[in-house]
Amino acid sequence: MKPKLIQRVAKLVPYPAKNSTVPALAFAYHFEPTPEQNLELGSLFVAIEVMAREALASQVVDLVIKTIGEHYYNQKFNDEVPVRFEKTVDLLNKQLAELLTSHHGKSIGHIHAVFAILNGENLYLTKTGKAHALLYRGTKTTEISAGLEDGSTIQKSFRNIAEGQLRSGDKLLFATPALLFQFSEKELANLVTDNTPSTCVNKLSASLGTDETASRCGAVIVELADLEKAMAEPLENQIGDA
């Protein structure tokens, strides 16, 4: 019997830069249904950056998160998770296409985004643009979003889907491109693997400071742990992020 996995999650949510010379908005989002909802559909993770003025960029971010949330979690159909995920990607692409061809949408530049569903040990992932999804397993780092780009529409839509299985001890980083401009792959690996998610986010925030680029660094960090082992840990180890 496979161990039940729990998720420890922290988000790096940037503040919009005032008087920025590069109009953009970055955001990080995480949603996990409560046990009472009994959805058995997994958790949602989104890291997104939209190159546009703040109001318009916010509209795109809201569209992405609302479309995923309403369609994936709230639609009353009996599809299995992989099919539900695929249908959500298709609908999101249609919604984005309508927005991007509208009068206001024509002023939107690049969209860099990754979104994923983690259902038990099963991960479903898609991305557009240059967003990142990294898996840290032991001392190995893998860019699990590599190869998901569609060269013809790379900046505008989610075209390809990856899926795979995770295990206890794995850590994930979903991030906007700016984060990997600010930190090397080795620096991020050390920060993610040597710290709990929330401690890692605190260290990233402190290092980024108020630099203008920091406003474009959005990320979600996830650690998977065996539920039984986590329950056996001393309490201080479980809340060591405070």
N, C-alpha and C positions, 0 to 999 in steps of 0.2 A: 504493500500500500504506500502510495506516494505521500510524503509529509505535506501537511497543510502549510501554505506559505502566507506570511503576513508582509505588509508593505510599510516601510518607513519612508516618508516623502517630505521633501522640502522644496520650496519654490524661490527662485531669484526673480523678483518682479521689479523691474526698473521704473524709475520716475521719469516722465517725459522731460526732456531737456528744454530749458527756456532759451529762446533766441538761438536755437540750433541752426547751423548753416546747412544741415542735411535733414530735410523733413522726413521723419520716420517715427514709428511707434512699435515698441516691442512689448510682448506680454507672455506670461507663463500661467498655465491653468491646470488644475487637477480636480477631478471629481471621482468620488468613490461612493457608490450607493450604500445606504445604511442597511444593516441586517434586517430591519423591519420592512424595507422595500422588497427584499427577497427577489431581486431581479436576476441574479446569477449571470450577469453580463460583463462583469469585470470593471476595472477602473479606467478612466480616461486621462490622458496626458497630452497637453498641447504646448508647444513653444512656437511663437510666431512673431515675425517682424514684417511690417508693411511700410513700403517706401511711399509715403504720401503725407499730406498735411494731417495734423492730429485728428480733426473731426472726421475726415474721410477714412483715415487709417483705422480709427475706432469703429467705424461702420463695418469695415472688412473683418476686423477681429471679432466683433459681435456676431456677424453673419456666420463665420466659421464655427464658433463655439455653440451658437444657438442651433445651427443646422445639425451639427453632430449630436448635441444633447437631445433635441426633440426627435430626430429620426432614429438614432441608434437605440436610445433608451425608452422612448415613449410610444413608438409605433406598436400597435397591437397585432403583430404577426409572429408566427411561430418559427421563423428561420433560426438556424443555428448561428452561433456567433460569427464564424467566418463569412457566411452569406450576408448577415446583417451588416457587418463591417463593409463589405464590398458594395452593398446597395447604398450605404451612407456616403461612401466615397463618390459614387456616381451622382448622387443628388447634390452633394457639395460642389462638384465640378459644374453642374448645370446652374446652380445658384451663383457661383463666381462668374461664369460666362455671361449671365444676364447683367450682373453688376458692372463688369468690366466693359461691356459694350454700351452701357448707358452714358448719358452726357457727363455725369460726374466721374464715372469709372474710368474714363479715358485719361484722367490725370493721375491715375495710380501707376506707380513705377513697379518695382519688383515686389513679389510676395515670397518670403522665405518662411516656410512652416513645416513642422513635423507633428503628426498626431498619431497616437497609439492607443490600443486597448490591451490591457493586461488582465487576462481572465484565468485565475489560478496560475499555472506555470506557462500558459500559452500567451504569446505576444503577437499582436497584429499591428503592422506599422505601414505608414505611407508618408510621403513628403513631397514638397515642391520647393524649387529654388535651392538655396545652399544651406538650409538648416541641417542640423546634425542629430544623430542618435548613436550613442556610444555605449557599448557593453563592456563592463569591467569584470573579468572572471579570473580570480587569482592575480597573477602578475601580467595577464594578457589583456590588451585593449583592442576591441574590434569595432570598426565603424559599420554598424549593422544597417545603416541607411544607404550605404554605398551602392551604386548601381540602380537606384530607384528613379533617377532623373529620366525624363523624356525630353530628348534634345529639341524637339519641335515646339514644345510648350513648357519649357522648364520653369519659367517664372510664374506661371499663371494657374496651374491646375495640378491635382494629384492624379497620377496616371497608373503607377505601379504599386503593388502591395507585397510586403515581405511578411513571413510568419515563421515562428520558431518557438522552442521551449527553453525556459529558464529554470534555474535551480537555486536552492538556498545558498546565500552568500554572494550571489550576483548583484551588481550595482549597475544602474542605468543613468545616463545623462542625456536629456533632450534639450537642445540649445539652439539659439539663434546664431547666425554666422559671426556676429561681433564678438561673442565670448571666445571663440577660437582665434580671433585676431589679437585679443588681449592676453591670452594665456597659451603657452605651448601645449602640445598634446601630453608631454611628460609632466608639466606642472599640474594640469588638470587631473591626470591619472593619480598623482600623489595626493592631491587635495581630496579627490573623491574616495579613493581606497583607504586612506589613512584616517578618515573622519566619518562621523555620522552625517546623514544628509543635512540636517539643520546646522551643524557646526561648519560643514563645508560651505553652505550658503553664507553664513556669517563671515567666514574668511574671504570668500569671493567679494562680498559687499565691501568689506574693509579695504581690500586691495584695490578695488575699482574706484572707490572714493566718489568724487563729484565730477570726474572726467566726463566730457561730453559723450564719449563713446559708451560710457557706462549705461546711458539711457537706452541703448540698443542691445544690451546684454540681458536676455531673458533665458531662464533655464528651469527645468524640473529635474531633481535628483531623487532616485528611487533605490532603496536597498531592500532586498528580499531576505527574509529570515524564516527559519523553521519555527512554527508556532510553539511546539512543545519545548524546544530549546530556549526560545525567548521567554516563555513563562517561567522557566527554571532559573533564569538569570537573576542576579541580585537587583533589587529595585533601582539602585543608583546607576547601574549600567543601562537600564532601560530609559532613564530620563536624564542621561548624561549630557543632553543638549542644552539644558537650562542655563 
